[in-house]
């Protein structure tokens, strides 16, 4: 418990894993929200393909963003 208050034990790497899964679930809902907000009709196959590509790019960027912070905190563990 004392190591927690002295910041010898970092909780952020564990929290980032939760944040990643939360964001990965929320991203599809955000994409659909904006599609409905701007009255985008997903009738054409071309538009469905573009939405799928946009979704995959968003998920990939989210993963890279979270991995960056995981690597950063693992480097802090190695240095200390």
N, C-alpha and C positions, 0 to 999 in steps of 0.2 A: 504494500500500500504506500509505503514511503517513496518507493521508486516512481510511483505514479505522480506524486506531487512534486518530485524533483525533476520530472520530465525525462527520466531515464528510460521509461517505457512509452513508446509512441502508439497512440490508438488510431491515428489517421490512416495508416495502411489498411487496417481492417475496415474502417469506415468507407474507404474508396471502393472496396469490393461491393459493398452494399449500394453505394451511389451508382456504380456502373450498371448493376442489374436493374435498379430503379429507372435509370435513364434509358436503358435499352428497351424497357417495357413502355415507357412514356413516349418515345420518339414516334412510333407508328400512330399513336393517338394524336400527337401534335400535327403530323403530316395530314391526317384525315380532317382534323379541325380546320386547318388552313384551306384544304381543298373545298370543304363545305362553306367556309366563310367567304371565299372568293367565287363561289358558284361554279367550280370546275367540275364539269361532267366527265366522268370516267368511262365514257362510251367507246371511244376509239382505242384500238389495240396499241397504237403508237403512244398515246398519252399514258396508258397503263404501263407500258414499258418504261417511259421516262419517269413515272412515279416510282416504279420499282428500283430503277437505277439511283434516283435521288434518295430513296430509303436506304439502299445498301451503302451509298456514300456517307450518309449521315451516321449510320451504325458504325462504319469503319472509322470515321473521324472521332466519334465518341469513344471507341475502343482505344484508339491511339492516344487520345487526350488522357484517359484514365491510366493507361500504361505508362505514360510519361511521368505522372505523379507517383506511381508505384516504384518505378526505377529510381526516382529522385529520393524517395524515403528509404529505399534499400541502400542507396549510396550513403545516406546519413548513418545508417547502422554500421556500414563497413568502416567509415571514417572514424566513428566514435568507438 
